């Protein structure tokens, strides 16, 4: 089983330490693409209209300025750098040592800058969305798609993929539908379901934590994932097709 996560919008910068070591990152075949994105991001972030070009507000000026010196910025494990609702609910630091080891091997973060990394990969904090278009790179989801297909198809072969990514990041890589289960979260009032974006992030983080904490073998099929999810939530499984992944719907109480 592998759990696919989006990065958090906000990042927690490392207080000190060494800069990113490109040779130590997972999926080293992505390094050429990483270097191209990093160079373009640094150029854009140094532009006088950088905030507008990156689609962020003035409150993120310091984050954008950090983009210009990412080669030298201190790096930290991805599970420390990524923060926010989903990652707070996952709660890596409060997992046991064996559960953290499981997370390091089972979680893949799909990133606009790094393509794909694991929790133990050490990276600096950065500001970049997969929806952004960069000079000489173009729309990042389109740029990353062939590279991620090459890098991840073999690495994920035979694994059940629990896809907790947002739509912005699902556009960057389409895993084989037969082995993929997309996770949706709804509230239901008087029989009417509504998507709950904030609680969806939280619940996906809780689901990841539950899968990392529960005893026994990790789910290996969509049906086993449904059974594991039903240990904590009301859930249903919608079977996929040759072109669409399976879907796990988690329904939150009123």
N, C-alpha and C positions, 0 to 999 in steps of 0.2 A: 504494500500500500504506500502510495505517495500522496501527500497533501499539497495542492497548489494554492499559493497565497499571492495576493497583490502586495506591493509595498505599502507602507503607510504614507500619507501625504506629508506629515511632519516627520522629521528625523531628529534623533538625539545625538549631537556631536560628541565624539570621544574627547575626554578631557586631556589626554596626552597619549604618547606612544608613537610607534612607527607608522609611516605612511603605508598605503596599500601595497602589498607584494603581489604583483600580477601573476607570478608563477605559482602561487599557492591557491589561487581561486579555483573553484570547481568549474568544469567545462572549459579548459584552457583554449579549446578551439574557437571560443568566442572572443578571444583577446584582441584580434584584429578589428572586429566590429566595435568592441568596447573602446579601443583607442580612438577610433574615428568619431564616435559619439562624444567622448570626453573632450576631444580637441574642438569640435564644433560647439559644444556646450560652453566651454571656456571662452571662446570668441564671442558668442552671443551674450554671455553674462557680463562681459566687459563693455558691451555697447551702451551708449547713453540711454537707449530705449529698452534696456534689457528686461525690465519688469513687464512692459507691454508685450515684448516679443515672446516671453515665457508665460504670459497670461496669469501673472500673479500681482498681488497688491503691494503697496508700499511697506506694509508690516513685515514683508519677507525680504526686504532689501539686504539684510545681513546674510540670509541664506543664499541669495543670488551672488553676492560678492564672494562667498565661500566657493562657489562653482568655479571661480577663476583660478583657484589654487589647489584643486583636488589631488594633484600629484603629490603635494607636500602635506596635506591635512592628515592629522592622526586618524588611524583606522581602528575600528572595534568590531567584534562579532556582529553579524547582521541582526541577531536576535536582540542586541542592545541598541543598535542604531534605529531600527524600526520601532515605532511607538504608535499610540493611538488606540482607538476603540477595540479593534480586532486583536491587536497584540496584547493589550491589557487583559482581555478576556482569556486569551491563551495562557498568559502568565508563566512564561518560560522560567523565570527565576525561582518560582515556588514549586516547580516540578522536582521530583527526586532525581538523583544522579542518573539512574538507569532510564528514567523518562526523558531527561534532557538528551542523553545519548541517542535515544530513539528519535527524538525531534530532529537532532542534527542529521540523522540519516534519512528521515521520512518527509521533511518539509522542503519544498522548492519555492523560492520567491521569484516571480517573474518581474523583472526590473527594466525600466526605461533606459537606464544607464548601463547596467551590467548584463542584461539579457536574462540570465537565470543564475541564481546563487543559492547556496545552502546556508543554514543558520550559523554554522561555525565560520563561514568565510568572513574575513575582516575587511571592511570597507569604510570609507569616510561618509559622513552625512552629506547629502546633496539635495538639490531641488530640481526635479524634472518629472514631467508627466508623460506617460505613453501617448497621450493625445497631442503632444507637441510636434511641430515640424521644425527641423533644424536645417540651416544651409548645408548643402553638399551631402545631406543625409536624407532629408525629406521627412514624411510622416513616420514617426518612430515605430508604430505598430507594423506598418508595411515593411520598413527597413529590417526589423528583427525577425519577421515571420520565416523567411527561408533559412536564416542562420539557426534559429531555435528548432526548426523542423529537423535540420541535419544533426544538431547537437543532442536533442532530447528524445528523438524517436527510438534510438537504440538504447539509451539510458533508462527509458521507462518501459521497455518492452516487457510484456507479461505482468505488469503492475496494475493494480486497481488505482485509478487516479481520482481522488476526491477534490473536485474543482471548486475552490472557494474564492476564485478571482472575481473582480468586478468586470463589467462589459468592456471597459477601456483596455484591460489587460488580457481578456480572452481573445481580443482581436490580434494579438501578437503571436499566438501559437494555438493551433487547433489540434489537440491530441486525437488519437484514434477513438471514434465514438463508442465502439464496443467495450472499451476498458475504462471509459470516463463517466463519472457521475457529477453533474453540475448541481450545486446546492442553492436552493431558493428558500427564502424565509417569508412567511406571511403571518398577518394577524387575521382573525376571522370574527366578524360581528354579525349576528343574525344571518349566518350562512353566506355572508359576502366576504370574500378575501381581499386583502389589500397588502401590497408590498410595503415593507417597513425598512427603509434604507439604513437608518441608524441602528436599529435593533438587528437588522440583517448582519451587519459587520460584527456586532457583539456576539450574536448567536453562532456565526461561522467560527469565531475565535473559540467559543465554548465547545463547539463540535470538535475542532482540532484538539483542544485540551482533553476532551472526553476520549477521543480515539488514542491519544498518547498515554492516557492514564489507565485505561481499562485493562484488566488482566486477560490472559489468553492470547490466541493468535489474532493478528490484525485482520480485518475484513479483506477477503480476496475476491469477492463478487459483489455486484450491486445489491443482491438480496441479503447478503451478510452485513453490508453497510446499513441497510434499512433496519435490520434486527438490532444492530449496535446503537443506532440512533434512537430507536424506540425504547431503549433502556432509560432515556431521559426526556424525550419529547414525543408529542403526537407527530407522526411522520408518515409519508406515503411515497411510493416509488412509481415514477412514470417511466415505462420502458422506452428505450431509445430506438432508433432506426439505423439503417446503414449509413445515414448522413448526420443524424442528430444523437448527441449523447443521452444517456439515461439522466433522469432528473430526480433528485431527492427533495421533496417539499417538506419543510418543517413548519408546522402550524403552531404559533404561540397562543397561549390563552389570552382571553380578553383582559 
